[in-house]
């Protein structure tokens, strides 16, 4: 049985997570299309203001079997405001003082 009903992503941002390599990016104008009999999720990469990338604005063709998951945001504004809520770099890892003392490097 083949289900050819596809979600309507009109006006939405689709953030995809690839299985390998494990990377994620956001797509605008996302849609499913068939090319040469094969199904692809197609969309233009949205620029992340915190991390500019050479492929910003490029159109990606992703085979569904390459996806781990995808998340859908209602608008570009919703996606960008969510990005702005998170720091651009992960917080530094605080070392355990007991471990540092154990190895002779702590107070």
N, C-alpha and C positions, 0 to 999 in steps of 0.2 A: 504494500500500500504506500502510495506516495502522497505526501501532503505538500502542496505547492503554495500554501498560504504563507506569506512573509509578513513580518511586522512592518508597520509604517513608521519610519524614522524621520518623516518630514519635520523640519525645524528643530530637530533634537540633536544632541551630541552623543555619540556612541563611543565609550571607552572600551577598547578591546585588550585582552591579555592573551598573548601568544603562549603556546605550550613550550616550544623550544625555538630559539632561546627565550628565556622567560623575560619578556619585555611588554610594556603596555604603552598605548598611545591613544589619543582621542581623534575621532573622525567626525567631520561635518558632512552634510549632504550624503549620508550613508544610505545604502540600498543594496539589495541583492540583485545580481544579474547573472545570466548564463552567457558564457563565452566558449565556443567550440564544444558545447554540450556539458561544460563543467560549471558548477555554481560557485560564485564568489561574493563575498561581502566587499563592497567598494565604497570608498570615501576619501575625502581630502583631510590630511593631517592638520589638526588645529595647533597653532603655536602656543606653547606654554611660556608666558612672559618671564617666569623664573628660570627657565632652562631653554634658551633658543637652540634650535637644532637645524642642521643643513637641510633636513627633509620637511621642514615646516611648509605646508601648502601643497606638498606632493600628493598625488592620488595613489592610494594603495588598493591592490586587488588581493584579498585574503581568502584562501580556501577554508571553508568552515571547519574542516578537520584539524586545522592549525590553531584554532581558538580553544583556550581553556575556559574562558567566560567573557561576557561583555556586560557593561552597565550602561544604562540609558539615563541621560540628564534631559530635563524638559527644554532647556535652552542653553545657548552659549553663555549667557549671563549667569545662569545657575552653575554651570561647570566652572567658569572662571572665578566666581565667588567662593566656591568650594576649594579651589586651588589656593586662593589667597589666604584661607584659614590655616594652612599648614606651612611650617617653616620650610625654607628652600633647602636646608641641610638637616640631617638627623641630629638630634641632641647628642652631645658627647657622652660616652659611657663612663659613669662614675665607678671607679674601682673600689672594691671592697677593702676597707682599711684593715680588717683582720687578716686578709690574705697578704696584703702588702707587708704587714708586720711579721707574719709568719716567714716570709721569704727575706726578711732583713732589709726591706726597702721602705718601711713605713715609720710612723712616729712611735 
